Amino acid sequence: MSDSGEGAGRAARPVRKDAQRNKEALLDAAASVFVSSGVDAPVRAIAAEAGVGLGTIYRHFPTRADLIIAVYRHQVDACAEAGPSLLASSASPYAALGRWIDLFVDFLATKHGLAAVLQSDSPGFETLHGYFLDRLVPVCTELLQAATTSGEIASDITAYELMRGVGNLCVGAESDPDYDARRLVGLLVAGLRRAG
């Protein structure tokens, strides 16, 4: 990166598609390692999982905090972007809601692995909760409204309440290997279904 004024005022070059795919693969690998080994896992383990060198990771993410924030945002974005696709491709809005909640549970597994770090004093972490709400609540709202409009659910639950309930059900999974959060979340989602 140059400190000179050259190029000032020109638009930044768009990221090549293959470079973007590589970065996303790296973030997926980091998320996987964080879930299995914690956020203090060695960077070399992330590099090995991603099939890249250490320099590639440090070039994109100079600090561990940068990597953690990027993983979190990447996971939020993937969950948010899945909502409309599921609504368009699922057999019904209720089925789309159920599939999206499954993805949300997967995201929460990553998020809970990052929870201690997200409480950090690092200024980059402060905006993550707002980002999470801004990206995911509207998607969940759209799915709930579609399922209500189709007559599949008769509930006045808000997206925030549903997401909060799912989050609370997922908390116990961290410390108890016999705790089946996905089953409990499935019961919650089934309880939204209109009888009849």
C-alpha positions as CSV (number, residue, x, y, z in Angstrom):
1,M,0.0,0.0,0.0
2,S,1.4,3.4,-1.0
3,D,1.5,6.4,1.2
4,S,1.8,8.8,-1.8
5,G,-1.1,10.7,-3.2
6,E,-0.9,8.8,-6.5
7,G,-4.3,7.3,-7.4
8,A,-6.1,9.6,-5.0
9,G,-9.6,10.2,-6.3
10,R,-9.7,7.1,-8.5
11,A,-12.0,4.2,-7.5
12,A,-10.4,1.2,-5.9
13,R,-9.9,-1.7,-8.2
14,P,-12.6,-4.3,-7.8
15,V,-11.4,-7.5,-6.2
16,R,-11.0,-10.3,-8.7
17,K,-13.6,-13.1,-8.4
18,D,-10.9,-15.8,-7.8
19,A,-9.3,-13.6,-5.1
20,Q,-12.7,-13.1,-3.5
21,R,-13.4,-16.9,-3.6
22,N,-10.0,-17.6,-2.0
23,K,-10.6,-15.1,0.8
24,E,-14.1,-16.6,1.4
25,A,-12.5,-20.1,1.5
26,L,-10.0,-18.8,4.0
27,L,-12.7,-17.4,6.2
28,D,-14.7,-20.6,6.0
29,A,-11.6,-22.5,7.1
30,A,-10.9,-20.1,10.0
31,A,-14.6,-20.5,11.1
32,S,-14.2,-24.3,11.1
33,V,-11.0,-24.2,13.1
34,F,-12.4,-21.7,15.5
35,V,-15.4,-24.0,16.2
36,S,-13.3,-27.1,16.7
37,S,-10.2,-25.6,18.4
38,G,-11.2,-22.1,19.7
39,V,-10.2,-18.7,18.5
40,D,-6.7,-19.1,20.0
41,A,-5.9,-21.9,17.5
42,P,-2.6,-21.5,15.8
43,V,-2.7,-19.5,12.6
44,R,-0.8,-22.4,10.9
45,A,-3.8,-24.7,11.6
46,I,-6.1,-22.2,9.8
47,A,-3.6,-22.0,6.9
48,A,-3.5,-25.8,6.7
49,E,-7.3,-26.0,6.7
50,A,-7.5,-23.4,4.0
51,G,-4.6,-24.8,1.9
52,V,-2.7,-21.5,1.9
53,G,0.5,-20.2,3.4
54,L,0.8,-18.1,6.6
55,G,1.7,-15.1,4.5
56,T,-1.6,-15.2,2.7
57,I,-3.5,-15.0,6.0
58,Y,-1.3,-12.2,7.4
59,R,-1.6,-10.3,4.1
60,H,-5.4,-10.3,4.4
61,F,-5.7,-10.1,8.2
62,P,-2.6,-8.5,9.9
63,T,-4.0,-9.3,13.4
64,R,-6.0,-12.1,15.0
65,A,-8.7,-9.5,15.8
66,D,-8.9,-8.6,12.1
67,L,-9.4,-12.3,11.3
68,I,-12.0,-12.9,14.0
69,I,-14.0,-9.8,12.9
70,A,-13.9,-10.9,9.2
71,V,-15.0,-14.4,10.1
72,Y,-17.9,-13.1,12.1
73,R,-19.0,-10.7,9.4
74,H,-18.6,-13.4,6.7
75,Q,-20.8,-15.8,8.7
76,V,-23.5,-13.1,9.2
77,D,-23.4,-12.2,5.5
78,A,-23.8,-15.9,4.4
79,C,-26.7,-16.4,6.7
80,A,-28.4,-13.1,5.6
81,E,-27.9,-13.9,1.9
82,A,-29.3,-17.4,2.3
83,G,-32.8,-16.2,3.3
84,P,-34.1,-14.9,0.0
85,S,-32.6,-17.9,-1.8
86,L,-34.3,-20.3,0.5
87,L,-37.6,-18.5,0.2
88,A,-37.4,-18.8,-3.6
89,S,-36.3,-22.5,-3.7
90,S,-38.1,-24.1,-0.8
91,A,-41.4,-26.0,-1.0
92,S,-43.1,-23.4,1.2
93,P,-42.3,-20.3,3.2
94,Y,-42.4,-22.4,6.4
95,A,-39.9,-24.9,5.0
96,A,-37.7,-21.9,4.0
97,L,-37.9,-20.6,7.6
98,G,-37.0,-23.9,9.0
99,R,-34.0,-24.3,6.7
100,W,-32.9,-20.7,7.5
101,I,-33.1,-21.4,11.3
102,D,-30.9,-24.4,10.8
103,L,-28.3,-22.1,9.1
104,F,-28.7,-19.6,12.0
105,V,-28.0,-22.4,14.5
106,D,-24.9,-23.3,12.5
107,F,-23.9,-19.6,12.7
108,L,-24.5,-19.5,16.4
109,A,-22.1,-22.4,16.9
110,T,-19.4,-20.2,15.3
111,K,-20.6,-17.1,17.2
112,H,-20.5,-18.8,20.6
113,G,-17.0,-20.0,19.9
114,L,-16.1,-16.3,19.4
115,A,-18.2,-15.0,22.4
116,A,-15.3,-14.4,24.8
117,V,-13.3,-12.6,22.2
118,L,-16.3,-10.5,21.1
119,Q,-16.4,-9.1,24.6
120,S,-13.0,-7.7,24.0
121,D,-12.0,-4.0,24.3
122,S,-11.0,-3.9,20.6
123,P,-12.9,-1.1,18.9
124,G,-13.6,-3.4,15.9
125,F,-15.7,-5.6,18.0
126,E,-18.1,-2.9,19.2
127,T,-20.1,-2.7,16.0
128,L,-20.5,-6.4,15.4
129,H,-23.7,-6.9,17.4
130,G,-25.3,-4.0,15.5
131,Y,-24.1,-5.5,12.2
132,F,-25.6,-8.9,13.3
133,L,-29.0,-7.3,14.0
134,D,-29.0,-5.0,11.0
135,R,-28.3,-7.9,8.6
136,L,-30.3,-10.8,10.1
137,V,-33.4,-9.4,11.7
138,P,-34.8,-8.2,8.4
139,V,-34.2,-11.6,6.8
140,C,-35.9,-13.4,9.6
141,T,-38.8,-10.9,9.4
142,E,-39.2,-11.5,5.7
143,L,-39.3,-15.3,6.3
144,L,-41.8,-15.0,9.2
145,Q,-44.1,-12.7,7.2
146,A,-44.0,-15.0,4.2
147,A,-45.0,-18.0,6.4
148,T,-47.7,-16.0,8.0
149,T,-49.1,-14.7,4.7
150,S,-49.2,-18.3,3.4
151,G,-51.2,-19.3,6.4
152,E,-48.6,-21.8,7.6
153,I,-47.9,-20.1,10.9
154,A,-50.3,-18.1,13.1
155,S,-47.9,-16.3,15.4
156,D,-47.3,-12.8,16.4
157,I,-43.7,-13.6,17.3
158,T,-41.2,-11.1,16.0
159,A,-38.0,-12.0,14.3
160,Y,-36.0,-10.6,17.2
161,E,-37.9,-12.8,19.7
162,L,-37.5,-15.9,17.5
163,M,-33.8,-15.3,17.0
164,R,-33.3,-14.6,20.7
165,G,-35.2,-17.8,21.6
166,V,-33.1,-19.8,19.2
167,G,-29.9,-18.2,20.6
168,N,-30.9,-19.0,24.2
169,L,-31.6,-22.6,23.2
170,C,-28.1,-22.9,21.6
171,V,-26.2,-21.6,24.7
172,G,-26.3,-24.9,26.6
173,A,-24.6,-26.8,23.8
174,E,-21.2,-25.4,24.6
175,S,-20.8,-27.0,28.0
176,D,-22.9,-30.2,27.7
177,P,-22.2,-32.8,25.0
178,D,-25.6,-34.4,25.6
179,Y,-27.4,-31.2,25.0
180,D,-29.2,-31.3,21.6
181,A,-29.8,-27.6,20.7
182,R,-30.9,-28.4,17.2
183,R,-33.6,-30.7,18.5
184,L,-34.9,-28.1,20.9
185,V,-34.8,-25.4,18.2
186,G,-36.7,-27.8,15.9
187,L,-39.4,-28.1,18.6
188,L,-39.5,-24.3,18.9
189,V,-40.0,-23.9,15.1
190,A,-42.6,-26.7,15.0
191,G,-44.5,-24.8,17.7
192,L,-45.0,-21.9,15.3
193,R,-46.9,-24.1,12.8
194,R,-50.6,-23.4,12.5
195,A,-52.6,-26.4,13.7
196,G,-55.0,-27.9,11.3
